[in-house]
Protein backbone atom coordinates (compact mmCIF):
# COMPACT_ATOMS: atom_id res chain seq x y z
CA UNK A 1 0.00 0.00 0.00
CA UNK A 2 0.65 1.45 -0.33
CA UNK A 3 -1.22 5.98 1.69
CA UNK A 4 -4.49 2.89 2.55
CA UNK A 5 -2.58 5.83 2.27
CA UNK A 6 0.20 5.49 1.02
CA UNK A 7 -0.71 8.48 3.46
CA UNK A 8 -0.87 5.36 3.28
CA UNK A 9 -1.72 7.95 1.81
CA UNK A 10 -0.01 6.38 -0.46
CA UNK A 11 2.27 4.69 -1.24
CA UNK A 12 3.43 8.08 -3.98
CA UNK A 13 5.38 8.19 -7.10
CA UNK A 14 7.48 5.45 -5.69
CA UNK A 15 9.31 2.97 -7.84
CA UNK A 16 8.92 -0.50 -6.43
CA UNK A 17 9.24 -4.11 -7.41
CA UNK A 18 8.00 -6.15 -10.43
CA UNK A 19 10.01 -7.23 -13.44
CA UNK A 20 9.11 -9.95 -15.91
CA UNK A 21 7.25 -11.89 -13.20
CA UNK A 22 10.53 -12.95 -11.61
CA UNK A 23 11.51 -12.79 -7.99
CA UNK A 24 14.40 -10.53 -7.09
CA UNK A 25 17.00 -13.28 -7.29
CA UNK A 26 15.55 -14.67 -10.50
CA UNK A 27 15.44 -11.28 -12.17
CA UNK A 28 18.99 -10.54 -11.12
CA UNK A 29 20.23 -13.85 -12.49
CA UNK A 30 18.36 -13.46 -15.75
CA UNK A 31 19.84 -10.01 -16.28
CA UNK A 32 23.36 -11.10 -15.44
CA UNK A 33 23.57 -9.19 -12.20
CA UNK A 34 25.79 -10.00 -9.26
CA UNK A 35 24.13 -11.46 -6.18
CA UNK A 36 23.05 -8.87 -3.61
CA UNK A 37 24.74 -10.58 -0.68
CA UNK A 38 27.03 -13.44 0.25
CA UNK A 39 25.27 -16.14 2.20
CA UNK A 40 28.41 -17.39 3.97
CA UNK A 41 29.34 -14.18 5.80
CA UNK A 42 28.54 -14.26 9.52
CA UNK A 43 27.00 -11.24 11.27
CA UNK A 44 28.99 -9.43 13.98
CA UNK A 45 28.55 -10.40 17.62
CA UNK A 46 27.64 -6.80 18.54
CA UNK A 47 26.21 -3.90 16.49
CA UNK A 48 28.90 -2.20 14.42
CA UNK A 49 29.19 -0.01 11.39
CA UNK A 50 26.88 2.42 9.67
CA UNK A 51 24.66 2.33 6.60
CA UNK A 52 23.54 5.45 4.76
CA UNK A 53 20.24 4.91 2.94
CA UNK A 54 19.25 7.28 0.16
CA UNK A 55 15.57 8.25 -0.10
CA UNK A 56 14.31 10.59 -2.84
CA UNK A 57 11.31 11.56 -0.74
CA UNK A 58 11.62 12.99 2.75
CA UNK A 59 10.13 11.06 5.68
CA UNK A 60 8.03 13.49 7.70
CA UNK A 61 5.47 11.41 9.64
CA UNK A 62 6.79 9.42 12.60
CA UNK A 63 3.63 8.37 14.37
CA UNK A 64 2.90 5.22 12.33
CA UNK A 65 -0.84 5.39 13.03
CA UNK A 66 -1.20 8.76 11.29
CA UNK A 67 -1.54 9.34 7.52
CA UNK A 68 1.81 8.69 5.88
CA UNK A 69 3.50 7.53 2.69
CA UNK A 70 5.75 4.56 1.94
CA UNK A 71 8.94 6.47 2.62
CA UNK A 72 7.72 7.23 6.14
CA UNK A 73 6.93 3.57 6.63
CA UNK A 74 10.46 2.78 5.50
CA UNK A 75 11.56 4.42 8.75
CA UNK A 76 8.71 2.95 10.82
CA UNK A 77 9.82 -0.63 10.06
CA UNK A 78 13.01 0.07 12.00
CA UNK A 79 11.64 1.95 15.02
CA UNK A 80 8.42 0.06 15.67
CA UNK A 81 7.18 -3.53 15.64
CA UNK A 82 3.90 -5.05 14.44
CA UNK A 83 2.34 -8.12 16.03
CA UNK A 84 3.67 -10.07 13.03
CA UNK A 85 5.13 -9.14 9.68
CA UNK A 86 5.28 -10.62 6.17
CA UNK A 87 8.69 -11.95 5.17
CA UNK A 88 10.07 -11.81 1.63
CA UNK A 89 8.03 -14.90 0.70
CA UNK A 90 4.78 -13.40 1.98
CA UNK A 91 4.57 -15.69 5.03
CA UNK A 92 3.59 -14.02 8.29
CA UNK A 93 6.30 -14.19 10.94
CA UNK A 94 5.60 -13.43 14.64
CA UNK A 95 7.14 -10.25 16.07
CA UNK A 96 5.42 -8.95 19.20
CA UNK A 97 3.08 -11.94 19.11
CA UNK A 98 4.18 -15.47 20.00
CA UNK A 99 2.32 -16.89 17.00
CA UNK A 100 0.11 -15.70 14.16
CA UNK A 101 -3.54 -16.53 14.95
CA UNK A 102 -5.38 -18.77 12.49
CA UNK A 103 -8.58 -20.78 12.48
CA UNK A 104 -6.39 -23.89 12.52
CA UNK A 105 -4.47 -23.01 15.71
CA UNK A 106 -7.54 -21.63 17.48
CA UNK A 107 -6.39 -18.03 17.45
CA UNK A 108 -9.41 -17.19 15.27
CA UNK A 109 -12.79 -18.79 15.83
CA UNK A 110 -14.47 -20.81 13.09
CA UNK A 111 -16.90 -17.98 12.38
CA UNK A 112 -14.05 -15.47 12.17
CA UNK A 113 -15.48 -13.31 14.95
CA UNK A 114 -13.31 -14.07 18.00
CA UNK A 115 -9.55 -13.43 17.97
CA UNK A 116 -6.96 -14.28 20.63
CA UNK A 117 -3.32 -13.20 20.49
CA UNK A 118 -0.51 -14.25 22.81
CA UNK A 119 2.32 -11.76 23.23
CA UNK A 120 6.02 -12.03 23.95
CA UNK A 121 6.87 -11.44 27.63
CA UNK A 122 10.40 -10.08 27.01
CA UNK A 123 9.77 -6.87 25.07
CA UNK A 124 10.61 -3.36 26.28
CA UNK A 125 10.01 0.05 24.80
CA UNK A 126 13.07 2.09 23.90
CA UNK A 127 12.69 4.05 27.14
CA UNK A 128 12.80 0.84 29.20
CA UNK A 129 9.07 0.55 29.96
CA UNK A 130 7.63 -2.96 29.49
CA UNK A 131 5.51 -3.73 26.46
CA UNK A 132 2.16 -5.32 27.39
CA UNK A 133 -1.27 -6.11 26.02
CA UNK A 134 -2.35 -2.65 27.22
CA UNK A 135 -0.27 -1.17 24.40
CA UNK A 136 -2.06 -3.29 21.82
CA UNK A 137 -5.45 -2.28 23.17
CA UNK A 138 -4.42 1.38 23.22
CA UNK A 139 -3.21 1.18 19.61
CA UNK A 140 -6.50 -0.31 18.46
CA UNK A 141 -8.55 2.20 20.45
CA UNK A 142 -6.53 5.16 19.17
CA UNK A 143 -6.89 3.98 15.60
CA UNK A 144 -10.67 4.01 16.06
CA UNK A 145 -10.82 7.35 17.90
CA UNK A 146 -12.74 9.77 15.61
CA UNK A 147 -10.72 12.69 16.97
CA UNK A 148 -7.46 11.06 15.89
CA UNK A 149 -6.12 11.47 12.36
CA UNK A 150 -5.87 7.78 11.64
CA UNK A 151 -4.26 6.45 8.46
CA UNK A 152 -6.54 3.41 8.48
CA UNK A 153 -9.70 2.38 10.28
CA UNK A 154 -10.72 -0.39 7.92
CA UNK A 155 -11.08 -3.56 9.97
CA UNK A 156 -10.36 -1.80 13.25
CA UNK A 157 -13.82 -0.26 13.17
CA UNK A 158 -15.24 -3.80 13.35
CA UNK A 159 -13.57 -4.53 16.69
CA UNK A 160 -15.62 -4.67 19.88
CA UNK A 161 -15.13 -6.02 23.37
CA UNK A 162 -11.33 -5.80 23.51
CA UNK A 163 -10.21 -7.67 26.60
CA UNK A 164 -6.74 -7.60 28.14
CA UNK A 165 -6.64 -11.13 29.50
CA UNK A 166 -3.17 -10.64 31.00
CA UNK A 167 -0.02 -8.61 30.23
CA UNK A 168 0.76 -11.18 27.52
CA UNK A 169 -2.66 -12.02 26.12
CA UNK A 170 -5.37 -9.99 24.43
CA UNK A 171 -8.66 -10.96 22.80
CA UNK A 172 -11.37 -9.16 20.89
CA UNK A 173 -14.55 -9.78 18.96
CA UNK A 174 -15.40 -8.59 15.47
CA UNK A 175 -18.89 -7.46 14.52
CA UNK A 176 -18.51 -9.46 11.31
CA UNK A 177 -15.82 -11.58 9.64
CA UNK A 178 -12.97 -9.61 8.07
CA UNK A 179 -10.46 -11.82 6.29
CA UNK A 180 -7.85 -9.13 5.42
CA UNK A 181 -7.32 -8.27 9.09
CA UNK A 182 -4.38 -10.64 9.55
CA UNK A 183 -2.59 -8.85 6.71
CA UNK A 184 -3.58 -5.38 7.95
CA UNK A 185 -2.18 -6.14 11.39
CA UNK A 186 1.14 -7.12 9.80
CA UNK A 187 1.47 -3.48 8.73
CA UNK A 188 0.12 -1.98 11.96
CA UNK A 189 2.86 -0.81 14.29
CA UNK A 190 2.05 -0.84 18.00
CA UNK A 191 2.55 2.48 19.83
CA UNK A 192 3.26 3.06 23.55
CA UNK A 193 0.26 3.59 25.80
CA UNK A 194 2.39 4.90 28.66
CA UNK A 195 3.46 7.88 26.50
CA UNK A 196 0.54 8.71 24.21
CA UNK A 197 -2.25 8.08 26.72
CA UNK A 198 -0.92 11.00 28.77
CA UNK A 199 -1.08 13.53 25.93
CA UNK A 200 -4.05 15.85 25.54
CA UNK A 201 -4.00 15.47 21.75
CA UNK A 202 -2.16 12.53 20.11
CA UNK A 203 -2.36 14.40 16.79
CA UNK A 204 0.14 16.97 18.05
CA UNK A 205 2.03 15.00 20.69
CA UNK A 206 5.81 15.50 21.03
CA UNK A 207 6.04 11.73 20.43
CA UNK A 208 5.17 12.37 16.77
CA UNK A 209 8.57 14.02 16.26
CA UNK A 210 10.59 11.89 18.69
CA UNK A 211 9.10 8.40 18.40
CA UNK A 212 9.64 5.61 20.92
CA UNK A 213 9.13 2.07 19.71
CA UNK A 214 10.05 -1.54 20.37
CA UNK A 215 11.91 -2.02 17.09
CA UNK A 216 15.57 -2.81 16.38
CA UNK A 217 16.65 0.84 16.15
CA UNK A 218 16.04 3.91 18.32
CA UNK A 219 15.49 7.52 17.32
CA UNK A 220 18.54 9.78 17.60
CA UNK A 221 17.95 12.88 15.50
CA UNK A 222 16.27 14.43 12.51
CA UNK A 223 17.61 17.33 10.49
CA UNK A 224 14.64 18.40 8.34
CA UNK A 225 15.45 18.47 4.66
CA UNK A 226 18.59 16.41 5.14
CA UNK A 227 18.64 13.22 7.21
CA UNK A 228 17.35 11.03 10.05
CA UNK A 229 19.69 9.05 12.29
CA UNK A 230 18.76 5.89 14.18
CA UNK A 231 20.97 3.88 16.55
CA UNK A 232 20.88 0.21 17.54
CA UNK A 233 18.46 -0.81 20.28
CA UNK A 234 20.62 -2.79 22.73
CA UNK A 235 17.55 -4.43 24.26
CA UNK A 236 15.85 -5.56 21.05
CA UNK A 237 13.93 -8.77 21.61
CA UNK A 238 14.73 -10.37 18.25
CA UNK A 239 17.84 -11.24 16.28
CA UNK A 240 20.00 -8.23 15.50
CA UNK A 241 20.34 -5.46 14.87
CA UNK A 242 23.85 -5.84 13.50
CA UNK A 243 24.40 -2.21 12.50
CA UNK A 244 25.27 0.43 15.06
CA UNK A 245 23.88 3.38 13.09
CA UNK A 246 21.40 3.83 10.24
CA UNK A 247 21.11 7.15 8.42
CA UNK A 248 18.20 7.92 6.10
CA UNK A 249 19.43 10.67 3.81
CA UNK A 250 16.98 12.76 1.80
CA UNK A 251 18.12 13.29 -1.81
CA UNK A 252 15.21 14.67 -3.88
CA UNK A 253 17.01 14.65 -7.24
CA UNK A 254 17.31 11.09 -8.56
CA UNK A 255 20.34 11.95 -10.69
CA UNK A 256 22.10 13.34 -7.63
CA UNK A 257 21.17 10.19 -5.72
CA UNK A 258 22.73 8.03 -8.42
CA UNK A 259 25.87 10.18 -8.38
CA UNK A 260 26.14 9.82 -4.62
CA UNK A 261 25.76 6.05 -5.02
CA UNK A 262 28.54 6.07 -7.61
CA UNK A 263 30.88 8.06 -5.37
CA UNK A 264 30.08 6.04 -2.24
CA UNK A 265 28.34 8.85 -0.34
CA UNK A 266 25.37 6.52 0.16
CA UNK A 267 25.43 2.76 0.65
CA UNK A 268 21.97 1.89 -0.65
CA UNK A 269 19.65 3.53 -3.15
CA UNK A 270 16.27 3.19 -1.48
CA UNK A 271 13.04 4.79 -2.61
CA UNK A 272 12.97 5.62 -5.49
CA UNK A 273 16.08 3.65 -6.34
CA UNK A 274 17.94 3.88 -9.65
CA UNK A 275 16.01 5.25 -12.61
CA UNK A 276 15.69 3.19 -15.76
CA UNK A 277 17.85 5.57 -17.79
CA UNK A 278 20.75 4.93 -15.38
CA UNK A 279 20.30 1.16 -15.36
CA UNK A 280 22.84 0.33 -18.09
CA UNK A 281 25.46 2.53 -16.43
CA UNK A 282 24.69 1.13 -12.99
CA UNK A 283 25.34 -2.45 -14.16
CA UNK A 284 28.91 -1.48 -15.01
CA UNK A 285 29.78 0.01 -11.62
CA UNK A 286 32.54 -1.73 -9.72
CA UNK A 287 31.98 -2.81 -6.13
CA UNK A 288 28.25 -2.31 -6.44
CA UNK A 289 25.39 -4.82 -6.53
CA UNK A 290 22.39 -3.90 -8.69
CA UNK A 291 19.13 -5.78 -8.18
CA UNK A 292 15.99 -5.57 -10.32
CA UNK A 293 13.17 -6.80 -8.13
CA UNK A 294 9.43 -7.40 -8.43
CA UNK A 295 7.20 -4.47 -7.44
CA UNK A 296 3.59 -4.19 -6.29
CA UNK A 297 3.31 -0.57 -7.39
CA UNK A 298 1.11 0.33 -10.35
CA UNK A 299 1.51 3.77 -11.88
CA UNK A 300 -1.40 5.78 -13.16
CA UNK A 301 -2.78 9.19 -13.82
CA UNK A 302 -5.15 9.46 -10.86
CA UNK A 303 -8.06 11.84 -11.38
CA UNK A 304 -9.96 13.94 -8.85
CA UNK A 305 -13.52 13.09 -9.82
CA UNK A 306 -14.89 16.03 -7.85
CA UNK A 307 -13.53 18.25 -10.63
CA UNK A 308 -16.31 18.98 -13.17
CA UNK A 309 -13.98 18.32 -16.09
CA UNK A 310 -13.59 14.64 -15.10
CA UNK A 311 -17.16 13.78 -14.17
CA UNK A 312 -18.13 12.42 -17.58
CA UNK A 313 -16.95 8.87 -18.18
CA UNK A 314 -16.60 9.69 -21.90
CA UNK A 315 -13.92 12.25 -21.04
CA UNK A 316 -12.01 9.80 -18.89
CA UNK A 317 -12.24 7.11 -21.56
CA UNK A 318 -11.06 9.54 -24.23
CA UNK A 319 -8.11 10.64 -22.12
CA UNK A 320 -7.13 7.01 -21.57
CA UNK A 321 -7.52 6.13 -25.24
CA UNK A 322 -5.31 9.08 -26.21
CA UNK A 323 -2.47 8.07 -23.87
CA UNK A 324 0.46 6.52 -25.73
CA UNK A 325 1.43 4.23 -22.86
CA UNK A 326 3.70 2.08 -25.03
CA UNK A 327 5.92 5.06 -25.84
CA UNK A 328 6.06 5.98 -22.15
CA UNK A 329 7.08 2.43 -21.23
CA UNK A 330 9.58 2.00 -24.07
CA UNK A 331 11.09 5.48 -24.31
CA UNK A 332 10.98 6.68 -20.72
CA UNK A 333 11.31 3.41 -18.80
CA UNK A 334 13.41 1.51 -21.34
CA UNK A 335 10.90 -1.31 -21.51
CA UNK A 336 11.68 -2.44 -17.96
CA UNK A 337 8.18 -1.86 -16.59
CA UNK A 338 5.11 -3.82 -17.67
CA UNK A 339 1.87 -2.46 -19.15
CA UNK A 340 -1.20 -2.83 -16.95
CA UNK A 341 -4.92 -2.16 -17.04
CA UNK A 342 -5.50 -2.33 -13.31
CA UNK A 343 -4.28 -1.28 -9.89
CA UNK A 344 -3.02 -4.63 -8.54
CA UNK A 345 0.30 -6.25 -9.47
CA UNK A 346 -0.06 -9.16 -11.84
CA UNK A 347 1.57 -11.45 -9.24
CA UNK A 348 -1.43 -11.05 -6.94
CA UNK A 349 -3.89 -13.94 -6.82
CA UNK A 350 -6.69 -11.39 -7.08
CA UNK A 351 -5.61 -9.72 -10.33
CA UNK A 352 -8.17 -10.15 -13.10
CA UNK A 353 -6.39 -11.52 -16.23
CA UNK A 354 -9.37 -10.78 -18.49
CA UNK A 355 -9.48 -6.98 -18.34
CA UNK A 356 -9.52 -5.09 -21.65
CA UNK A 357 -5.96 -4.07 -22.53
CA UNK A 358 -5.16 -0.44 -23.12
CA UNK A 359 -5.26 0.52 -26.82
CA UNK A 360 -3.79 3.82 -28.02
CA UNK A 361 -6.10 5.36 -30.62
CA UNK A 362 -6.14 9.18 -30.80
CA UNK A 363 -8.66 9.23 -33.65
CA UNK A 364 -11.10 7.20 -31.55
CA UNK A 365 -10.47 9.52 -28.60
CA UNK A 366 -11.37 12.54 -30.71
CA UNK A 367 -14.56 10.85 -31.87
CA UNK A 368 -15.52 10.10 -28.24
CA UNK A 369 -15.14 13.76 -27.29
CA UNK A 370 -17.04 14.90 -30.39
CA UNK A 371 -19.91 12.58 -29.52
CA UNK A 372 -19.95 13.84 -25.94
CA UNK A 373 -20.30 17.43 -27.12
CA UNK A 374 -16.77 18.66 -26.48
CA UNK A 375 -15.99 20.90 -29.45
CA UNK A 376 -12.69 22.66 -30.32
CA UNK A 377 -12.59 26.23 -29.06
CA UNK A 378 -9.97 28.96 -28.66
CA UNK A 379 -6.47 27.67 -29.30
CA UNK A 380 -7.88 24.30 -30.32
CA UNK A 381 -8.82 23.39 -26.72
CA UNK A 382 -12.18 21.67 -26.50
CA UNK A 383 -15.08 23.30 -24.66
CA UNK A 384 -18.55 22.32 -23.50
CA UNK A 385 -21.15 24.53 -21.80
CA UNK A 386 -18.51 27.21 -21.28
CA UNK A 387 -16.00 24.85 -19.63
CA UNK A 388 -12.59 24.25 -21.20
CA UNK A 389 -11.21 20.70 -21.25
CA UNK A 390 -8.15 21.69 -19.23
CA UNK A 391 -6.57 20.51 -15.98
CA UNK A 392 -3.39 20.41 -13.92
CA UNK A 393 -1.19 17.35 -13.47
CA UNK A 394 1.25 17.05 -10.58
CA UNK A 395 3.92 14.69 -9.38
CA UNK A 396 7.10 14.80 -7.31
CA UNK A 397 9.42 17.61 -8.39
CA UNK A 398 12.93 16.48 -9.30
CA UNK A 399 11.91 13.11 -10.73
CA UNK A 400 13.22 13.68 -14.24
CA UNK A 401 11.87 10.36 -15.51
CA UNK A 402 8.36 11.18 -14.37
CA UNK A 403 8.66 14.67 -15.79
CA UNK A 404 9.59 13.25 -19.19
CA UNK A 405 6.56 10.94 -19.07
CA UNK A 406 4.35 13.91 -18.18
CA UNK A 407 5.60 15.81 -21.22
CA UNK A 408 4.77 12.90 -23.52
CA UNK A 409 1.25 12.63 -22.14
CA UNK A 410 0.85 16.39 -22.28
CA UNK A 411 1.49 16.21 -26.03
CA UNK A 412 -0.81 13.18 -26.42
CA UNK A 413 -3.68 15.13 -24.93
CA UNK A 414 -2.88 18.33 -26.79
CA UNK A 415 -3.25 16.31 -30.00
CA UNK A 416 -6.93 15.68 -29.20
CA UNK A 417 -7.68 19.18 -27.93
CA UNK A 418 -7.04 18.76 -24.21
CA UNK A 419 -4.83 21.13 -22.23
CA UNK A 420 -2.80 19.55 -19.42
CA UNK A 421 -0.61 21.94 -17.42
CA UNK A 422 2.24 20.47 -15.36
CA UNK A 423 2.50 21.67 -11.75
CA UNK A 424 5.04 19.60 -9.80
CA UNK A 425 5.88 20.00 -6.12
CA UNK A 426 8.30 18.78 -3.44
CA UNK A 427 7.15 15.42 -2.02
CA UNK A 428 6.35 16.81 1.43
CA UNK A 429 3.95 19.26 -0.25
CA UNK A 430 2.27 17.19 -2.93
CA UNK A 431 1.71 14.12 -0.77
CA UNK A 432 0.45 16.16 2.16
CA UNK A 433 -2.95 17.86 2.24
CA UNK A 434 -2.71 18.66 -1.48
CA UNK A 435 -3.12 14.96 -2.23
CA UNK A 436 -4.81 13.67 0.91
CA UNK A 437 -7.59 16.25 0.92
CA UNK A 438 -8.14 16.15 -2.86
CA UNK A 439 -6.82 19.61 -3.67
CA UNK A 440 -5.32 18.31 -6.93
CA UNK A 441 -6.81 17.97 -10.42
CA UNK A 442 -4.76 14.94 -11.36
CA UNK A 443 -1.52 13.31 -10.21
CA UNK A 444 0.96 10.89 -11.70
CA UNK A 445 1.48 8.40 -8.93
CA UNK A 446 2.55 4.81 -8.30
CA UNK A 447 0.63 3.09 -5.53
CA UNK A 448 0.86 -0.23 -3.78
CA UNK A 449 -2.71 -1.01 -2.83
CA UNK A 450 -1.91 -4.33 -1.16
CA UNK A 451 -1.28 -4.51 2.56
CA UNK A 452 0.72 -7.51 3.67
CA UNK A 453 -0.16 -9.04 0.30
CA UNK A 454 -3.93 -8.84 0.76
CA UNK A 455 -5.85 -7.34 -2.19
CA UNK A 456 -8.62 -5.62 -0.26
CA UNK A 457 -8.75 -2.08 -1.68
CA UNK A 458 -11.61 -0.72 0.41
CA UNK A 459 -9.50 2.17 1.62
CA UNK A 460 -8.84 3.29 -1.97
CA UNK A 461 -12.20 2.78 -3.67
CA UNK A 462 -14.91 2.77 -1.00
CA UNK A 463 -17.23 5.77 -1.00
CA UNK A 464 -16.77 5.84 2.79
CA UNK A 465 -12.99 6.29 2.48
CA UNK A 466 -12.88 9.82 1.03
CA UNK A 467 -10.78 12.04 3.35
CA UNK A 468 -12.10 15.26 1.82
CA UNK A 469 -15.60 14.19 2.90
CA UNK A 470 -14.63 13.10 6.40
CA UNK A 471 -13.86 9.48 5.57
CA UNK A 472 -10.80 7.60 6.79
CA UNK A 473 -8.92 6.14 3.86
CA UNK A 474 -7.12 6.78 0.62
CA UNK A 475 -9.95 7.52 -1.79
CA UNK A 476 -8.58 10.93 -2.67
CA UNK A 477 -9.99 10.54 -6.20
CA UNK A 478 -13.47 10.78 -4.60
CA UNK A 479 -14.66 7.73 -6.53
CA UNK A 480 -18.20 6.55 -5.74
CA UNK A 481 -19.83 3.40 -7.13
CA UNK A 482 -22.46 1.53 -5.06
CA UNK A 483 -21.75 -1.79 -6.82
CA UNK A 484 -18.04 -1.51 -5.99
CA UNK A 485 -18.97 -0.72 -2.37
CA UNK A 486 -21.09 -3.88 -2.31
CA UNK A 487 -18.34 -6.08 -3.79
CA UNK A 488 -15.73 -4.67 -1.41
CA UNK A 489 -17.98 -5.60 1.50
CA UNK A 490 -18.51 -9.13 0.18
CA UNK A 491 -14.81 -9.65 -0.46
CA UNK A 492 -13.73 -9.14 3.12
CA UNK A 493 -16.41 -11.30 4.72
CA UNK A 494 -15.13 -14.63 3.41
CA UNK A 495 -11.92 -16.47 4.21
CA UNK A 496 -12.34 -18.62 1.05
CA UNK A 497 -9.73 -17.38 -1.43
CA UNK A 498 -11.48 -18.78 -4.53
CA UNK A 499 -14.69 -16.94 -3.67
CA UNK A 500 -12.77 -13.75 -2.90
CA UNK A 501 -10.98 -13.97 -6.24
CA UNK A 502 -14.23 -13.99 -8.21
CA UNK A 503 -15.50 -11.01 -6.24
CA UNK A 504 -12.34 -8.99 -6.90
CA UNK A 505 -12.28 -9.88 -10.57
CA UNK A 506 -15.79 -8.45 -10.94
CA UNK A 507 -14.83 -5.33 -8.99
CA UNK A 508 -11.73 -4.74 -11.10
CA UNK A 509 -13.80 -4.97 -14.28
CA UNK A 510 -16.12 -2.23 -13.01
CA UNK A 511 -13.25 0.04 -12.01
CA UNK A 512 -11.55 -0.57 -15.38
CA UNK A 513 -14.79 0.58 -17.01
CA UNK A 514 -15.22 3.64 -14.77
CA UNK A 515 -11.55 4.75 -15.00
CA UNK A 516 -11.12 6.89 -11.88
CA UNK A 517 -7.46 6.19 -12.57
CA UNK A 518 -5.79 5.85 -15.98
CA UNK A 519 -3.40 2.88 -15.55
CA UNK A 520 0.02 3.09 -17.21
CA UNK A 521 2.37 0.39 -15.93
CA UNK A 522 3.41 -1.92 -13.14
CA UNK A 523 6.69 -0.75 -11.71
CA UNK A 524 10.02 -2.35 -11.12
CA UNK A 525 12.54 -1.50 -8.49
CA UNK A 526 16.14 -1.06 -9.55
CA UNK A 527 18.13 -0.74 -6.37
CA UNK A 528 21.80 -0.85 -5.57
CA UNK A 529 23.96 -1.64 -2.56
CA UNK A 530 27.66 -1.36 -1.95
CA UNK A 531 29.47 -4.65 -2.28
CA UNK A 532 29.91 -6.18 1.16
CA UNK A 533 26.56 -5.05 2.52
CA UNK A 534 24.83 -8.25 3.59
CA UNK A 535 21.13 -8.90 4.19
CA UNK A 536 19.36 -6.61 1.73
CA UNK A 537 16.26 -8.44 0.46
CA UNK A 538 13.54 -6.90 -1.72
CA UNK A 539 9.95 -7.88 -1.02
CA UNK A 540 6.63 -7.06 -2.65
CA UNK A 541 4.98 -7.66 0.73
CA UNK A 542 6.49 -4.63 2.45
CA UNK A 543 6.07 -0.94 1.75
CA UNK A 544 9.78 -0.30 1.39
CA UNK A 545 12.91 -2.44 1.08
CA UNK A 546 14.19 -1.16 4.40
CA UNK A 547 11.77 -3.58 6.07
CA UNK A 548 14.61 -5.81 7.36
CA UNK A 549 17.53 -3.44 8.05
CA UNK A 550 17.89 -5.24 11.39
CA UNK A 551 19.34 -8.13 9.34
CA UNK A 552 21.87 -5.99 7.46
CA UNK A 553 25.58 -5.89 8.23
CA UNK A 554 28.94 -5.35 6.58
CA UNK A 555 31.04 -8.34 5.62
CA UNK A 556 34.53 -8.25 7.08
CA UNK A 557 37.60 -9.70 5.42
ABEGO torsion letter per residue (X at the ends): OXXXXXXXAGEBGBBBBGBGGBBAAAAAAAAGBBBABBAABBBBABBBEBBBBBBABBBABABAABBBBAAAAAAAAAABBBABBBBAAGBBBBBABABBBBAAAGABBAAGABBBBBBBAABBBAAGBBBBAAAAAAAAAAAABAABBBABABGAAABBGBBBABAABBBBBBABBBAAAAAAAAABBBBBAAAAAABABAAABAAAABBBBABABBBABBBBGABBBBBBBAABABBOBABABBBBBBBABAAAAAAAAAAGABABBBOAEBBAAAAAAAAABBGBBBBBBBBABBBBBBBBAABAAAABAAAAAAAAAABBAAAAAAAAAGGABBBBABABBAABAABBAABBBBBBBAAAAAAAAAAAGBBBBBGGBBBBGGBBBBBBBBBBBGBAAAAAAAAAAAAAAAAAGBBBBBBBBBAAAAABAAAAAGABABBBBBBBABBGGBABAAAAABAAABAAAGBBEABAAGBBBAAAAAAAAAAAABABAAAAAAAAAAAAAAAAAAGABBBABBBBBBBBBBBGBBGBBBBAABABAAAAAAABBBBBX
